[in-house]
Each structure stands twice: as structure tokens, then as C-alpha cells.
Amino acid sequence: MLPEGDHYRTRLTHTLEVAQIARTISRCLRLNEDLTEAVALGHDLGHTPFGHMGERILDRIARAQGKKGFHHASQSLRVVEHLEKDGKGLNLTTEVRMGIVQHSKGQVDVRQSFGMDRPSTMEAWVVRVSDSIAYLNHDLDDALRAGFISPSEIPAVVLERLGSTHGDRIGRLVEDVVGQSWGTGEISMGEPVLEAVEALRETLYRKVYASERVLAEEPKVEHVLKTLFEALLAKPETTGLEKVEADPVIRSLDFLSGMTDRYALQLFDDIAKPSPWPFS
């Protein structure tokens, strides 16, 4: 869940950071930069409001409705294949579509992600790694701004091996991926850098992702998303997706998953809050 303010990352700024990092790595490794950028720009189109917390809640809602569940990578593919251009989809290559659905590594550590099934292209692999580089570093930056973490709580190994500024850490990680991957036919990180990355991820998980302060918000987010889902299900025509999807449950999930945090909260206010008297 995003903290309130205009100086924190959003789904859009995250996507732009991933695209920039991924394209830089691909250029250095002499890969297909355009393919890499296309995968990066599409990788989070299906991500939900309220981040992975929202994704978990939409998955529970979908399963309660007898559906297979909800996953943001599959939803991202659905956006480009079925929702764009009024149901016609985009004219994307197989490599782009597979890269979008293969980018996600789930809530596992970065070391485990290198041992997962190999993506179908090197470019998709670059996006998977760049996604981790981007989110770990911008989450640290945002956590420092929001007061979740103090500078003194950044692990020493992170400062020693990656650097003391956001730019230093991004640069060091990109250089390491390029150096370790060059001529190997795979994408990898060196062990010293990987140890620092894992220390950073563990700190963020403990201080931010699984902190009491964040987890306390999940029941509230669940109430918001369930209220919105039920309202959309009651009036599925409000989604404007009737030409694209006949199933009202899927249609409502499609509409919900495309919302930003702010839009979801604004719509919840419109639906759930009483209007002030006298009623207009």
C-alpha cells in the first residue's frame, strides 16, 4: 500500500524504472533492446491497487466466486491480449507476450528467482532481474522517506557492496549483472552482490512488507475491494467492459485490477459514504 504523497513510486514510475534498467542491461549484453523494453512496459499492466496486498485479496475474491484465482502476471497478459482496443488486443509477438507472463517470480528471494524455470528469452530474463533491482531500491528509497526505516538500519553489507545512494546501488547492480552474465548465455549476479541484495530484501520484508503497521491495513483494504467488487457485480454495466467480457465476475475483476490506489479509494467513498444533507 502506498503512503500518501506525490514523491513516492507508483505502478507507472516503477514500470519506467524497470524499462530503463532492463534496456541498459540489454544494450550492454547486445540483446534485443526493443523486445526488452516492450516486455518491461507491459509487465505490470495487470497489477492491482494496493500492490501485492490487493493481489492477494482479488485472488481470494476470484476463488470465492468459483474462478481459478487472480495473478497479476496473467492479468497483464490478459490486458494486452483481450482488453486493449475494445477486445481486439494488441498485435504483439509471442516473445513479448511470453515475457510479460514470465516476468513474475512471486514473493521469493532474489536468489531463488535465478533457480526458477528459465524464461523463454534472455530479454524476458533481463526484465525479471531488472524488476527486482528496481523494486528493492525504490522501496528502500520510499521506506526511508516514509519513516519505515532509518538510514542507520540499512545493513552494512548493502552500504559496503552496493553503495550509499540510490543511484550508486542501481549502478552497481547493473554493472554486476552485465559482468556476471556476459558470454554465459544466462542472466546472473555475483555472490558478494547477491548476499547484499538478500540482506536488503530481508530488511525490507521485516521492516516494511510484513511489518505490523502494513499488515494492519489489509483488513481495511479487503473491505474496500470487496465493497467495490460487490457494487460492480450488482451493476456490471458501469465497468464499460460489456463488449469485451460477458462474465460479470471476470468483468468486475478486470475493472478492479486496473485501478490505482487513489481511484479505488475515491470510488469507495462515492459508493459507501453517505452524501451530506441536504441531498443533491
C-alpha positions in Angstrom: 0.0 0.0 0.0 1.4 3.4 -1.0 2.0 6.1 1.6 0.2 9.4 0.9 2.1 11.9 -1.1 3.4 12.8 -4.5 7.0 11.8 -4.0 6.6 8.0 -3.7 6.7 5.5 -6.5 3.6 4.4 -8.4 3.0 1.5 -10.7 3.8 3.9 -13.6 7.1 5.1 -12.2 8.1 1.6 -11.3 7.5 0.5 -14.8 9.6 3.3 -16.2 12.4 2.4 -13.9 12.3 -1.3 -14.8 12.3 -0.4 -18.5 15.3 1.9 -18.1 17.3 -0.6 -16.1 16.4 -3.5 -18.4 17.2 -1.6 -21.6 20.6 -0.6 -20.2 21.4 -4.2 -19.3 20.2 -5.5 -22.7 22.3 -2.9 -24.6 25.4 -3.9 -22.7 24.8 -7.6 -23.4 23.9 -6.9 -27.0 20.4 -8.2 -26.7 17.2 -7.0 -28.4 16.6 -3.7 -26.6 13.1 -3.1 -28.2 11.9 -6.6 -27.1 13.2 -5.9 -23.6 11.5 -2.6 -23.4 8.2 -3.9 -24.7 8.2 -6.7 -22.0 9.2 -4.2 -19.3 6.4 -1.7 -20.3 3.8 -4.5 -20.2 4.9 -6.4 -17.2 2.7 -4.8 -14.6 -0.3 -3.7 -16.6 -2.4 -6.2 -14.6 -1.2 -5.2 -11.2 -3.8 -4.4 -8.6 -4.4 -1.3 -6.4 -2.6 -1.7 -3.1 0.2 -3.8 -4.6 0.6 -7.4 -3.6 -1.9 -7.0 -0.8 -4.5 -6.1 -3.3 -3.5 -9.0 -5.5 -4.0 -11.5 -2.6 -7.4 -10.1 -1.9 -8.5 -10.2 -5.6 -7.3 -13.8 -5.7 -9.5 -14.7 -2.7 -12.4 -12.9 -4.2 -12.0 -14.8 -7.5 -11.7 -18.2 -5.8 -14.8 -17.4 -3.7 -16.7 -16.9 -7.0 -15.6 -20.2 -8.3 -12.8 -18.9 -10.6 -9.2 -20.2 -10.8 -7.8 -17.2 -8.9 -6.0 -14.0 -9.8 -2.4 -13.3 -10.6 -1.1 -10.0 -11.8 1.2 -11.5 -14.5 -1.6 -13.5 -16.1 -3.8 -10.4 -15.8 -1.1 -8.3 -17.6 -1.2 -10.8 -20.5 -5.0 -10.6 -20.5 -4.8 -6.8 -20.7 -2.7 -6.9 -23.9 -4.4 -9.9 -25.5 -8.1 -9.3 -24.6 -8.8 -5.9 -23.1 -6.9 -3.5 -25.2 -8.6 -2.0 -28.3 -12.1 -2.9 -27.2 -11.4 -6.6 -27.1 -9.2 -6.9 -30.2 -6.0 -6.9 -28.2 -2.6 -5.7 -29.3 -0.6 -7.1 -32.2 2.3 -8.3 -30.0 4.8 -11.1 -30.8 4.9 -14.3 -28.9 8.2 -13.2 -27.3 6.6 -10.1 -25.9 3.6 -11.9 -24.6 5.6 -14.7 -23.0 8.0 -12.3 -21.4 5.1 -10.4 -19.8 3.7 -13.6 -18.2 7.1 -15.0 -17.3 8.4 -11.9 -15.5 6.9 -12.7 -12.1 8.9 -14.7 -9.6 6.3 -14.4 -6.8 7.2 -13.5 -3.2 10.5 -15.3 -3.2 14.0 -14.0 -2.6 16.2 -13.0 -5.5 18.5 -16.0 -5.1 15.5 -18.3 -5.6 14.4 -16.4 -8.7 17.6 -17.4 -10.5 16.7 -21.1 -9.9 13.2 -20.8 -11.3 12.2 -22.0 -14.8 14.2 -20.2 -17.3 12.2 -17.6 -19.3 11.8 -18.2 -23.0 14.1 -15.4 -24.0 17.2 -13.7 -22.5 15.3 -10.4 -22.7 12.5 -11.7 -20.5 15.1 -12.8 -18.0 16.6 -9.4 -18.0 13.2 -7.9 -17.2 12.7 -10.4 -14.3 16.0 -9.4 -12.8 15.5 -5.7 -13.5 12.1 -5.8 -11.8 13.9 -7.0 -8.6 16.6 -4.3 -8.9 14.1 -1.6 -9.4 11.6 -2.5 -6.6 14.2 -3.3 -3.9 15.9 0.0 -4.4 12.9 2.2 -4.9 11.2 0.5 -1.9 14.2 1.3 0.2 14.1 4.9 -1.0 10.4 5.2 -0.3 10.7 3.5 3.1 13.4 6.0 4.2 11.1 8.9 3.1 8.1 7.4 4.9 10.0 6.7 8.1 9.6 2.9 8.0 13.4 2.6 8.0 16.1 4.9 9.3 19.4 5.3 7.5 21.2 3.6 10.4 19.1 0.4 9.8 20.4 -0.1 6.3 22.6 -3.3 6.5 26.3 -2.5 6.5 26.8 -5.1 3.7 24.4 -3.1 1.5 26.3 0.1 2.0 29.7 -1.6 1.6 28.9 -3.6 -1.6 26.2 -1.6 -3.3 26.7 2.0 -2.2 25.2 4.6 0.0 22.9 6.3 -2.5 20.0 5.1 -4.7 22.0 5.9 -7.9 25.1 4.1 -6.6 23.1 0.9 -5.8 21.4 0.8 -9.2 24.6 1.4 -11.0 26.5 -1.3 -9.0 23.8 -3.9 -9.6 23.5 -3.2 -13.3 27.3 -3.5 -13.7 27.4 -6.7 -11.7 24.6 -8.3 -13.8 26.3 -7.3 -17.0 29.7 -8.5 -15.8 28.5 -11.8 -14.5 26.2 -12.5 -17.5 28.5 -11.6 -20.4 29.2 -14.6 -22.6 27.4 -17.1 -20.4 24.1 -17.4 -22.1 22.2 -16.7 -18.9 21.5 -13.8 -16.5 23.1 -13.9 -13.1 24.6 -11.9 -10.2 27.9 -12.4 -8.4 27.7 -14.0 -4.9 29.0 -10.9 -3.0 26.4 -8.7 -4.6 23.7 -11.3 -4.2 24.4 -11.5 -0.5 23.9 -7.7 -0.2 20.7 -7.9 -2.2 19.3 -10.6 0.1 20.3 -8.5 3.1 18.4 -5.6 1.6 15.3 -7.7 0.8 15.3 -9.2 4.3 15.4 -5.8 5.9 12.6 -4.5 3.7 10.5 -7.6 4.4 10.9 -7.3 8.1 10.6 -3.5 8.4 8.1 -2.8 5.6 6.3 -5.7 3.8 5.5 -7.8 6.8 5.5 -5.0 9.5 2.6 -4.7 11.8 2.0 -1.2 10.5 1.4 -2.5 7.0 -0.4 -5.8 7.8 -2.9 -3.8 9.9 -4.1 -2.2 6.7 -5.0 -5.5 5.0 -8.5 -5.9 6.6 -9.3 -2.3 5.6 -8.1 -2.9 2.0 -10.1 -6.1 1.9 -13.2 -4.2 2.9 -12.7 -1.6 0.2 -12.0 -4.1 -2.6 -14.9 -6.4 -1.6 -17.3 -3.5 -1.4 -16.2 -2.3 -4.8 -16.5 -5.8 -6.3 -20.0 -6.3 -5.0 -21.0 -2.9 -6.3 -19.6 -3.6 -9.7 -21.2 -7.1 -9.7 -24.6 -5.5 -9.0 -24.2 -3.0 -11.8 -21.7 -4.6 -14.2 -22.5 -2.1 -17.0 -20.7 0.6 -15.0 -17.3 -1.0 -15.9 -17.8 -0.3 -19.6 -16.3 -3.7 -20.5 -19.5 -5.4 -21.6 -18.2 -5.6 -25.2 -15.0 -7.2 -24.0 -16.1 -9.8 -21.4 -19.5 -11.4 -20.9 -18.9 -12.9 -17.5 -19.8 -10.2 -14.9 -17.4 -11.7 -12.3 -14.4 -11.5 -14.7 -15.5 -8.1 -15.9 -15.6 -6.7 -12.4 -12.2 -8.2 -11.6 -10.8 -6.7 -14.8 -12.1 -3.3 -13.8 -10.9 -3.5 -10.2 -7.4 -4.7 -11.2 -6.8 -1.6 -13.4 -7.5 0.9 -10.6 -4.9 3.0 -8.8 -5.0 3.2 -5.0 -6.4 6.7 -5.2 -9.1 5.9 -7.7 -10.2 2.8 -5.7 -10.5 4.9 -2.5 -12.3 7.7 -4.3 -14.8 5.2 -5.8 -15.3 3.5 -2.4 -16.1 6.9 -0.9 -18.6 7.6 -3.7 -20.3 4.2 -3.1 -20.0 3.7 0.6 -20.1 7.1 2.2 -23.4 8.9 2.7 -23.9 12.2 1.0 -24.1 15.2 3.2 -27.6 16.7 3.9 -29.3 18.2 2.1 -29.0 15.6 -0.6 -28.2 16.9 -4.0 
